[in-house]
Amino acid sequence: MSAFKNFAVAGAGNLGHFIITELLQLKKNGAISTVKVLTRTGGSKYPELVELGATFVEVQYEDPASLKKALAGTEVVISTIGGTGLATQAQLANASKDAGVQLFVPSEFGNPTDGKTDHAIFSTKDSTKKHLRELGLPFAAFYTGPFPDFVLKPQNGKAAFGGSGDVPISWTSMPDIARFVSHVLTTLPKKELEWRIFRIEGDRQSFNNIIASYEQRTGTKLEVTKRSRAELEATLKENPSDFVTFLLWEWDLGGGITGKPEELSNNLWPEWNPKSVVDVAIEGIPIAVTLVFRGDDSEPKQQ
């Protein structure tokens, strides 16, 4: 069993909500002791998590003293901050180091970002890992590929994506990510978590395979449109910060794979049994699907 008993999660939106829920279940079972949730607004927006036993702490990421105080007694910090809020991870990391946190889980949860400078979001994520190394604060990062329950959404029987559609992508649903993250952080020895990158995938499928399987299993014929790689590149030339287009382009180049089969960490938990991307799409989207990347409106951005 891991020596870690006291956790703090930065952000309660989307993936953060699932991770907090899993940790609270472990708390209920006596596997861990405390689950703090750091937000700008406190727990008023999340009564269900308060009822489950989460301790909400209102913080200002620009206030180092506020963050250090909030993290007192915390052993593991899990960041689910995303989008434009990623820059706040530096302040969170500094406060974690000052508060005696032993392990930091940066907000990766997507494509591998090692050495990536093609887009500001990837660059900021990679810079966070570098900053943690400079601080001497051990991290455990999770590369998961895109979330099918976030990327796939209903849109009048239409499917839209970029590139050829034939390139495999690693997909992992948010509940499955939350289960895996919570499991390894509370079962692996501390030394097996420090400075480690976990590469996981719930399923590996191309857009074309997903559409074909979805149509076959549901009997729904989708109206499919796609933007060629040349169209994606033309859009990025005009607007390099367009993250949706960048991701579609990155996936078409093969960047959506979290790792080679032998590099995956799935075998660390043989009982994990994550859902297939089509199962997630069918369960979450009973009528239609659009294969596009959704935005997020939390503050700071939360995965």
Beta strands, then each sheet from edge to edge (+ up, - down):
strand 1: 6-10
strand 2: 34-39
strand 3: 55-58
strand 4: 76-79
strand 5: 103-105
strand 6: 140-143
strand 7: 152-153
strand 8: 158-162
strand 9: 169-171
strand 10: 196-199
strand 11: 203-205
strand 12: 223-227
strand 13: 290-291
sheet 1: 3+ 2+ 1+ 4+ 5+
sheet 2: 6+ 10+
sheet 3: 7+ 13-
sheet 4: 8+ 12+
sheet 5: 9+ 11-
end
